[in-house]
């Protein structure tokens, strides 16, 4: 097994507003058994200070999500990730203006292949995080197909969010195998339904997704990091949700 488990901090975004909040939250994340985090949803804090807080708790920053506008200052993006000793630079979602046509997806694939080349020259790697809307079809091809086929495979990697792949009507295991060689970080997120047909985010192992097959596929293609994310924990404390996901992953043999 190559996959190492991380906590996607976006899950805890309501507890990351100030440097003091961030310090307390990172401590709790470590105490529940995580050794790595993905930085996302974090309030204002100096990059070096965040790195110091993570180091204090012996937490690796394995990946990030940063906003689309930040990529306009690529030198700052590179500097920040080098301070964090973090290779994987993630974009959390496609800006709306690219989502409505095959031309939009193709233009984004080209634009971020260029950005990916600049990141790669600095020893970093661009990773793209999907939602469900990428599975809309344009002349028989989904947006995800267009991103996959029209981006440069050497510099444009994927960070599949497996819940959203399934929500888009696609097969998570098939997509994991499709992006072999182009994915080192994956989002582990489960899916559940209620008796009144509401679709819900769920703790990993508590929903209906086939995680034994999903995790085997991740291992087969050499994924390095599995970041546990839960967009909404409903009536449950998000720290408890992350702990439940981690306990279930431990039972499946993952640390």
Secondary structure, DSSP 4 states (H G I P E B T S, - for coil): ---EEEEEGGGGGGG-SSHHHHHHHHHHHHHTT--EEEE-S--S--HHHHHHHHHHTT-EEEEEEE-GGGGGSHHHHHHHHHHTT--EEEE-S--GGGTTSHHHHHHHHHHHHHHHHHHHHTT-EEEEE--SGGG-EETTEEHHHHHHHHS-TTTEEEE-BHHHHHHTT--HHHHHHHTTTS-SEEEE-EEEE-TT--EEEE-TTTSSS-HHHHHHHHHHHT--EEEE--S--TTS-HHHHHHHHHHHHHHTT--
